[in-house]
Amino acid sequence: MSARDNILNKLRAGLAGTTPRPDQFDEALVTEPWQYAPEDRVQRLRSLMEAVHTEVYTLAAANWPAKVQELLDSRKLSNLLYAPGTEYGQQLTVHWAEAGAKQDLLAYDRPIEDWKEELFWQVDASITSTAGAIAATGSLVLWPDRHEPRLMSLLPPLHIALLKASEIEDNLYGMMQKQNWSAGLPTNLLLVSGPSKTADIEQVLAYGAHGPKELVVLILEDA
Amino acid sequence: MSQRIPVTELTSSFRGRATDALADSQLRTNFRVAMDSLMQKRADAFPDEDEREGLRELGNQIKARALSRLPDLLEQLEAKLTENGVHVHWAETTEEANRIVHTIIESKQGSQVVKGKSMVSEEMEMNDYLAERDIECLESDMGEYIVQLDGEKPSHIIMPAIHKNRRQVSKLFHNKLGVDETDDVNELIQIGRRTLRKKFLEADVGVSGVNFAIAETGTLLLVENEGNGRMSTTVPPVHVAVTGIEKVVANLRDVVPLLSLLTRSALGQPITTYVNMISGPRKADELDGPEEVHLVLLDNGRSGAFADAQLRQTLNCIRCGACMNHCPVYTRVGGHTYGEVYPGPIGKIVTPHMVGLDHVPDHPSASSLCGACGEVCPVKIPIPELLQRLRQENVKSPEEPPVVKGSGAKYSRKERALWRIWATLNSRPALYKGLLWAATRFGKLTPGKLGPWTDNHTAPIPARRSLHDLAKAHLNAQTKSGGQP
């Protein structure tokens, strides 16, 4: 008998003569306390994210590349990791050429194995899209794929995330339903609620533990 | 007191370690400060009592429902994960689980492992097992890293290094890493970041735990604040997750209340910085993520607890640590006193199933049964009730059928006989009266030494007149003087 059979048999013996409990999931409990009027939704997201050291800006969709440039300039950063195969990626390269931005654009267009060292130590910042956000907990939903790999939002010290204002949901349950998560999840779905942090020494909060030290969210109002 | 006790003998027992811990004022301050703050944070995170209680009830229902179909859910999880490209392994013992992990590492000729925080891997003593086989297994959670660097074990399941203060960490880093001493916590964390980033880059295999395994979608959900969990599960070419068989839940939506309960109860946070949901290895066209993902499902005594309907509730646990944060015993003696992987109230009810009650015979009674743990438990495990049950299992005679591994460690024929006499005396009025009469007359004959009681107290000498006598006299006097009885 395999370990698998032994374990399952023991568990089945323990359940002999019992019936499975009914599913009494109470939707109202996880949604009703976490509902917001449309005008409060962005404010809720912003205040929760700012409380954990996230910078949040609201701006017109057309202006985001210039804002990114400004963020990099003010920090004197020298490069930006981006996703060349996305619409945002194309908008970024167009702006960069037109504005003569001085930061190098690094395209995440090859497997990590080909440039691990560089990705780990030499990238200053990254920019990714989001698949929406959750107002109740102040969380971004990241849906990494071939174009926007998982490490884009983890390795660089500064992560800039683009969020469409129209894609902010009230709560996690609503987001799951709206995007029908249970029908198919990506390799790695992420909720990100601030820059990386730890309180492991004396419970003193320190940012930039292993992931980004800074998180900037650009909320695109008319998108 | 302490001069009379040979400390060397006692440090191998709960009592001895507790005596040492109670005398360590630095340790007591570190814990007191930390637990007070964690209790406050939890309270602040649940401002609405009705919402909190409703959510706890739902959390309990979800776990109870999952356990009521546990074998089916495990099979569903396995099928779904396999479909997603994840390799699923089963282990009855920690030895088996270690062998599985080692075989995976060996097949990749791996020599370096980075680990995200995982209590199950602590249970397995995976670091030691792999070290003996020349594989470096490095902890990457800041707290776990500090503890490992000092050759210690975690003292709290959420805050592993909570027993240390910044000066102790600074000294440790100075001695082990050769860096300058600093009192700046930010700087200390940056030292950890730089050291560990190199390790993430080099690692052949990443190991992690699992907070919830979702049967419906074949998803492993991990929560964390630091990003080390994401690093461990994304950067190395192979990811091995280890988890207990009780971590499975039926539906994806079930994690909504459980997540909220977990992070608010543990740290008072509405959510952790990262919620990491892994549903498979790197797809053919993807550019990062591990090419192989494995899940090791560990039993290690859990099926033993499962067999008993009352003790099964132990497996509701979502490892938030709120019970220890609120425990007056834990706060005073600290996590290391328990001498096992899981300290505090939850440790006392889960450990006996793993190592046998005879290995931790003091655990069920190291509690004042104040009830705080049961009151704050996000999935409503009746911890005090289970402690009482384990006390009974602890004194079972060899003739009674054992339910818990290693039960009966504290069985004593003498004690059993004394209780039988006690029961007889209290159920026969004539005998009781006779004894009372003798006790009030010959109380002076009580021996001066009465076991451990008289180590700290004077022997209890019965009064000349019993409460019965006094009450009777009082009533008589009142009746005579015409007052109301």
Interface residues (C-beta under 8 A of the other chain):
Chain A: S2 A3 R4 N6 I7 L8 K10 L11 R12 A13 G14 L15 T18 T19 P20 R21 P22 D23 Q24 F25 D26 L29 V30 P33 L48 V52 Y108 D109 R110 P111 I112 K116 E117 F120 A136 T137 G138 S139 D145 R146 P149 R150 L151 L154 N171 L172 Y173 M176 W181 S182 L185 P186 T187 N188 L189 L190 L191 V192 S193 G194 P195 S196 K197 T198 A199 D200 I201 E202 Q203 V204 A206 G208 A209 H210 G211 P212
Chain B: N30 V33 A34 S37 L38 D48 E51 G54 L55 L58 Q61 I62 A64 R65 S68 R69 L70 P71 D72 L74 E75 W90 A91 E92 E96 S140 D141 M142 G143 I146 M159 P160 A161 I162 K164 N165 R166 V169 V185 N186 L188 I189 Q190 G192 R193 L196 R197 F200 L201 E216 T217 T219 N225 E226 G227 N228 R230 M231 T233 T234 V235 I245 A250 N251 L252 R253 D254 V256 P257 L259 S260 L267 P270 I271 T272 T273 Y274 V275 N276 M277 I278 S279 G280 P281 R282 K283 D285 E286 L287 D288 G289 L297 D299 S303 G304 F306 A307 D308 R312
